[in-house]
Amino acid sequence: MKKMDIKIHVNGDWYELAVNSGDRLVDVLRDQLDLTGTKEGCGEGECGACTVNLDGKAVLSCLILAVQVDGCTILTIEGLQRGSELHPLQKAFTSESAIQCGYCTPGMIMSANALIYNEPEPDEDTIRKNLSNNLCRCTGYDRPVKAVLKAAKDMKGDTNV
């Protein structure tokens, strides 16, 4: 496969990488940048476990080729935390007991982060619709919805989501 050079802005840092033309974003994040918080569930865009924020929007990194994100800004679950301080979404998922096995949690949090970034005061129906793209077999959706509502309230006025 042909190697291509890309430059991506991930979690506040720029990276210049050589990738194969068929490499998926999820694989580059996990294998080249060691950002293993982004999970691959189905590899077909059905489960949401691989969700990251791309230029402020939630995307499925298993469906995006790395060459497509050249010059883009990507935020992963690792990029939410500020030093040792958890992000309000991470705190809310913990305090609302919205985490069971944790496999879907990073993707769910990244979906919620993009939602709050683009709609700072989402209502419960909007949150449920947004999280419906993330499959969770352990917690269901009531507790994650409560966590997102709590985080949105806690983040009100915070422009650094």
PAZAPA-4460 file (N, C-alpha, C; in steps of 0.05 Angstrom, whole numbers, plus 32768, in hexadecimal, padded with zeros to 4 digits):
% residues 161
    n_x    n_y    n_z   ca_x   ca_y   ca_z    c_x    c_y    c_z   seq   type   mol
   8010   7FE8   8000   8000   8000   8000   8011   8019   8000     1      M     A
   8007   802D   7FF4   8016   8046   7FF2   8015   8056   800C     2      K     A
   802C   805F   8015   802E   8070   802D   8029   808D   8026     3      K     A
   801A   809A   8038   8014   80B7   8034   801B   80C5   804E     4      M     A
   8024   80DD   804C   802A   80ED   8064   8012   80FE   806A     5      D     A
   800A   80FE   8084   7FF4   810F   808D   7FFD   811F   80A6     6      I     A
   7FF0   8135   80AA   7FF5   8145   80C2   7FDA   8149   80D0     7      K     A
   7FD7   8140   80E9   7FBE   8142   80F7   7FC3   814E   8113     8      I     A
   7FAF   815C   811C   7FAF   8169   8136   7F9E   8158   8149     9      H     A
   7FAB   814A   815B   7F9D   8137   816D   7FA2   813F   818A    10      V     A
   7F8C   8144   8198   7F8C   814B   81B4   7FA0   8161   81BB    11      N     A
   7FA1   8175   81A9   7FB2   818C   81AE   7FCE   818B   81A2    12      G     A
   7FD6   8175   8197   7FF1   8172   818C   7FEF   816B   816E    13      D     A
   8002   8176   815F   8004   816F   8142   8016   8157   813E    14      W     A
   800D   8145   812C   801D   812D   8126   8020   812B   8108    15      Y     A
   8038   8125   80FF   803D   811F   80E3   8041   8101   80E1    16      E     A
   8031   80F4   80D2   8031   80D6   80D1   8032   80CD   80B4    17      L     A
   803E   80B6   80B1   803D   80A8   8097   8029   8091   809A    18      A     A
   8014   8092   808A   7FFF   807E   808B   7FFB   8071   8071    19      V     A
   7FF1   8058   8071   7FE9   804B   8058   7FCF   8057   804F    20      N     A
   7FCA   8057   8035   7FB2   8063   802A   7F99   8057   8035    21      S     A
   7F9A   803E   803E   7F82   8031   8048   7F80   8030   8066    22      G     A
   7F92   803D   8075   7F91   803D   8092   7F7A   804D   809C    23      D     A
   7F6B   8042   80AF   7F54   804F   80BB   7F5E   8061   80D2    24      R     A
   7F4F   8076   80D8   7F55   8088   80ED   7F57   8079   8108    25      L     A
   7F45   8067   810E   7F45   8058   8127   7F60   804A   812A    26      V     A
   7F6A   803E   8115   7F84   802F   8117   7F9B   8042   811B    27      D     A
   7F9B   8059   810E   7FB1   806C   8111   7FB1   8077   812D    28      V     A
   7F9A   807D   8138   7F98   8087   8153   7FA3   8072   8167    29      L     A
   7F9A   805A   8164   7FA1   8045   8177   7FBE   803B   8173    30      R     A
   7FC5   8035   815A   7FDF   8028   8155   7FF7   803B   8152    31      D     A
   7FF3   8052   8146   8009   8064   8142   800B   8079   8158    32      Q     A
   7FF4   8082   8163   7FF5   8096   8178   7FF1   808B   8194    33      L     A
   7FEB   8071   8196   7FE7   8064   81AF   7FD0   8070   81BF    34      D     A
   7FBC   8079   81B2   7FA4   8084   81BF   7F8E   806E   81BF    35      L     A
   7F91   805C   81D2   7F80   8044   81D2   7F65   8048   81DF    36      T     A
   7F5F   8060   81E8   7F44   8065   81F2   7F2E   8063   81DD    37      G     A
   7F36   8068   81C4   7F23   8065   81AE   7F22   8047   81A8    38      T     A
   7F0A   803B   81AA   7F07   801E   81A7   7EFC   8018   818C    39      K     A
   7F03   8000   8182   7EF6   7FF6   816A   7EE3   7FE0   8173    40      E     A
   7EC9   7FE4   816D   7EB6   7FCF   8174   7EB0   7FBE   815C    41      G     A
   7EA0   7FCA   814A   7E96   7FBA   8133   7EA7   7FBE   811A    42      C     A
   7EB5   7FD5   8117   7EC4   7FDB   80FF   7EB3   7FE1   80E7    43      G     A
   7E99   7FE5   80EC   7E86   7FEA   80D6   7E75   8003   80DA    44      E     A
   7E7B   8013   80EF   7E6D   802B   80F4   7E52   8027   8101    45      G     A
   7E4D   8011   810E   7E33   800B   811A   7E32   800E   8138    46      E     A
   7E49   800E   8146   7E48   800D   8163   7E50   8027   8171    47      C     A
   7E60   8038   8164   7E68   8052   8170   7E7F   8051   8183    48      G     A
   7E8B   8039   8188   7EA1   8037   819B   7EB9   8047   8192    49      A     A
   7EBC   804C   8178   7ED4   8059   816D   7ECF   8077   8169    50      C     A
   7EBA   8082   8175   7EB4   809E   8170   7EC9   80B1   817B    51      T     A
   7ED2   80C4   816A   7EE4   80D9   8172   7ED8   80F3   8168    52      V     A
   7EE3   810A   8170   7EDA   8124   8166   7EED   812D   8150    53      N     A
   7EE2   8133   8139   7EF2   813C   8122   7EE8   8158   811B    54      L     A
   7EF9   816B   811F   7EF1   8187   811A   7ED6   818E   8127    55      D     A
   7ED3   8184   8140   7EBB   818B   8150   7EA3   8179   814C    56      G     A
   7EA5   8165   813B   7E8E   8154   8135   7E95   8137   813D    57      K     A
   7E81   8128   8147   7E85   810C   814D   7E86   80FC   8134    58      A     A
   7E9B   80EC   8131   7E9E   80DB   8119   7EA6   80BF   8122    59      V     A
   7EA1   80AC   8111   7EA9   8090   8115   7EC4   808B   8109    60      L     A
   7ED8   8089   8119   7EF4   8087   810F   7EFA   806D   8100    61      S     A
   7EE8   8059   8102   7EED   8040   80F3   7EE4   8043   80D6    62      C     A
   7ED5   8059   80D0   7ECC   805D   80B5   7EDB   8073   80A6    63      L     A
   7EEF   807E   80B3   7EFD   8095   80A7   7F1A   808C   80A1    64      I     A
   7F23   8091   8089   7F3F   808C   8083   7F50   80A2   808E    65      L     A
   7F67   809A   8098   7F7A   80AE   80A4   7F81   80C4   8090    66      A     A
   7F83   80BD   8077   7F8A   80D2   8063   7F74   80E7   8060    67      V     A
   7F5C   80E0   8068   7F46   80F3   8066   7F47   8109   807B    68      Q     A
   7F57   8105   8091   7F57   8118   80A7   7F71   8129   80A7    69      V     A
   7F80   8128   8091   7F98   8138   808E   7F91   8156   8094    70      D     A
   7F9E   8162   80A7   7F9A   817E   80AD   7F83   8183   80C1    71      G     A
   7F76   816E   80CA   7F5F   8171   80DB   7F66   8170   80F9    72      C     A
   7F53   8178   8109   7F56   8177   8126   7F45   8160   8131    73      T     A
   7F52   814F   8141   7F44   8137   814C   7F47   8138   816A    74      I     A
   7F31   8132   8178   7F31   8130   8195   7F28   8114   819C    75      L     A
   7F38   8106   81AD   7F31   80EC   81B6   7F2B   80EE   81D4    76      T     A
   7F22   80D8   81DF   7F1C   80D7   81FC   7F34   80E0   820D    77      I     A
   7F4C   80D9   8204   7F63   80E1   8213   7F67   80FF   8214    78      E     A
   7F5D   810D   81FF   7F61   812A   81FD   7F4D   813A   820E    79      G     A
   7F39   812D   8219   7F25   813C   8229   7F30   8144   8244    80      L     A
   7F3F   8133   8250   7F49   8138   826B   7F5D   814F   826A    81      Q     A
   7F5C   8161   827D   7F6E   8178   827F   7F82   8173   8296    82      R     A
   7F99   8169   828F   7FAD   8162   82A3   7FA2   814A   82B3    83      G     A
   7FA0   814D   82CD   7F95   8138   82DE   7F77   813C   82E3    84      S     A
   7F6C   8152   82D8   7F50   8158   82DC   7F3F   814B   82C6    85      E     A
   7F2C   813B   82CF   7F19   812E   82BC   7F07   8143   82AF    86      L     A
   7F00   813F   8297   7EEC   8150   8289   7ED1   814C   8296    87      H     A
   7EC0   8161   8295   7EA5   815F   82A1   7E95   8146   8297    88      P     A
   7E98   813F   827E   7E8A   8127   8275   7E95   810E   8282    89      L     A
   7EAF   810C   8286   7EBB   80F5   8293   7EB2   80F4   82B0    90      Q     A
   7EB1   810B   82BD   7EA8   810C   82D9   7E8B   8104   82DB    91      K     A
   7E7A   810E   82C9   7E5E   8108   82CA   7E58   80EA   82C4    92      A     A
   7E66   80DE   82B1   7E63   80C2   82AC   7E6A   80B1   82C4    93      F     A
   7E7E   80BA   82D3   7E85   80AC   82EC   7E71   80B0   8302    94      T     A
   7E69   80CA   8307   7E57   80D0   831D   7E3B   80C5   8318    95      S     A
   7E33   80C2   82FF   7E18   80B8   82F9   7E18   809A   82F4    96      E     A
   7E2E   808D   82F9   7E31   8070   82F5   7E29   8068   82D9    97      S     A
   7E33   8077   82C6   7E2C   8072   82AA   7E41   8060   829C    98      A     A
   7E52   8054   82AC   7E68   8043   82A1   7E65   8027   82AD    99      I     A
   7E65   8013   829C   7E65   7FF7   82A6   7E7F   7FEB   829C   100      Q     A
   7E7E   7FDD   8285   7E97   7FD1   827B   7EAA   7FE6   8271   101      C     A
   7EA0   7FFC   8267   7EB0   8013   825E   7EB8   8012   8241   102      G     A
   7EB1   7FFD   8232   7EB9   7FFB   8217   7EAC   8011   8205   103      Y     A
   7E93   8016   8209   7E85   802A   81F9   7E89   8046   8204   104      C     A
   7E92   8049   821C   7E93   8063   822A   7EA3   8078   821B   105      T     A
   7EBB   8073   8211   7ECA   8088   8203   7EBA   8092   81EB   106      P     A
   7EAF   8081   81DB   7E9F   808A   81C4   7E87   8099   81CC   107      G     A
   7E79   8090   81E1   7E62   809E   81EB   7E69   80BA   81F5   108      M     A
   7E7E   80BC   8204   7E87   80D6   820E   7E8F   80E8   81F7   109      I     A
   7E9C   80DE   81E3   7EA4   80EF   81CC   7E8C   80F8   81BC   110      M     A
   7E78   80E7   81B9   7E5F   80EF   81AC   7E52   8105   81BC   111      S     A
   7E51   8102   81D6   7E45   8117   81E7   7E55   8131   81E7   112      A     A
   7E6F   812E   81E6   7E80   8146   81E5   7E7A   8157   81CC   113      N     A
   7E79   814A   81B5   7E72   8158   819C   7E56   8164   819D   114      A     A
   7E44   8155   81A9   7E29   8160   81AC   7E29   817A   81BC   115      L     A
   7E36   8179   81D4   7E36   8191   81E5   7E46   81A7   81D8   116      I     A
   7E5A   81A1   81C9   7E6A   81B6   81BB   7E58   81C5   81A7   117      Y     A
   7E47   81B6   8199   7E36   81C1   8184   7E1B   81CA   818F   118      N     A
   7E13   81BF   81A5   7DF9   81C6   81B1   7DFC   81C6   81D0   119      E     A
   7E05   81DD   81DB   7E0C   81DD   81F8   7DF7   81D6   820C   120      P     A
   7DDD   81D8   8204   7DC8   81D1   8217   7DB5   81BC   820B   121      E     A
   7DBF   81A4   8206   7DAE   8190   81F9   7D98   8186   820D   122      P     A
   7D81   8180   8202   7D6C   8174   8213   7D6F   8155   8213   123      D     A
   7D5F   8148   8224   7D62   812B   8226   7D5D   811D   820C   124      E     A
   7D49   8125   81FD   7D43   8118   81E3   7D5A   811B   81CF   125      D     A
   7D67   8132   81CF   7D7D   8137   81BD   7D95   8125   81C5   126      T     A
   7D99   8123   81DF   7DAF   8112   81E9   7DAA   80F4   81E2   127      I     A
   7D91   80EB   81E7   7D8A   80CF   81E0   7D8F   80CA   81C3   128      R     A
   7D86   80DC   81B2   7D8A   80D8   8195   7DA8   80D7   818E   129      K     A
   7DB7   80EA   819A   7DD4   80EB   8196   7DE2   80D1   819F   130      N     A
   7DDB   80C7   81B6   7DE8   80AF   81C1   7DDE   8095   81B4   131      L     A
   7DC8   8097   81A5   7DBE   807E   8198   7DD1   8073   8184   132      S     A
   7DE5   8082   817B   7DF9   8078   8169   7E0F   8068   8177   133      N     A
   7E0E   8067   8192   7E22   8059   81A2   7E14   8042   81B0   134      N     A
   7E1C   802A   81A8   7E10   8012   81B5   7E1C   800D   81D0   135      L     A
   7E0A   8008   81E3   7E13   8001   81FE   7E02   7FE9   8208   136      C     A
   7E10   7FD4   820F   7E02   7FBC   8217   7E01   7FB9   8236   137      R     A
   7E0F   7FCA   8244   7E11   7FC7   8261   7DFF   7FDA   8270   138      C     A
   7E02   7FF4   826A   7DF4   8008   827B   7DD9   8010   826F   139      T     A
   7DD4   800B   8256   7DBC   8016   8249   7DC2   8034   8244   140      G     A
   7DAE   8044   8245   7DB3   8060   823D   7DA9   8074   8252   141      Y     A
   7D9A   806C   8266   7D90   807F   827A   7DA6   808D   8289   142      D     A
   7DB9   807F   8293   7DCF   808B   82A2   7DE2   809C   8291   143      R     A
   7DE9   8093   8279   7DF9   80A5   8268   7DEA   80BE   8260   144      P     A
   7DD0   80BD   825C   7DC1   80D5   8256   7DC2   80E8   826E   145      V     A
   7DBE   80DE   8286   7DC0   80EE   829E   7DDC   80FB   82A0   146      K     A
   7DF0   80EB   829A   7E0B   80F5   829B   7E10   810C   8288   147      A     A
   7E05   810A   8270   7E09   811F   825C   7DF9   8138   8264   148      V     A
   7DE1   8134   826E   7DD2   814B   8278   7DE2   815A   828E   149      L     A
   7DED   814B   82A1   7DFD   8156   82B7   7E15   8165   82AC   150      K     A
   7E24   8158   829A   7E3C   8164   828F   7E36   817D   827F   151      A     A
   7E20   817D   8270   7E19   8195   8260   7E13   81AC   8273   152      A     A
   7E06   81A7   8289   7E01   81BB   829D   7E1B   81C5   82AA   153      K     A
   7E2D   81B2   82B1   7E47   81B9   82BD   7E59   81C8   82A9   154      D     A
   7E56   81C3   8290   7E67   81CF   827B   7E5C   81EA   8271   155      M     A
   7E45   81F1   827A   7E38   820A   826F   7E4C   8221   8271   156      K     A
   7E51   822D   825A   7E63   8244   8259   7E80   823C   8255   157      G     A
   7E86   8222   8255   7EA1   8219   8250   7EA5   8215   8232   158      D     A
   7EB6   8225   8226   7EBA   8224   8209   7ECF   8211   8201   159      T     A
   7EDC   8204   8214   7EF2   81F1   820F   7EE8   81D4   8211   160      N     A
   7ED4   81CD   8201   7ECA   81B1   8201   7ED9   81A0   81EE   161      V     A
***
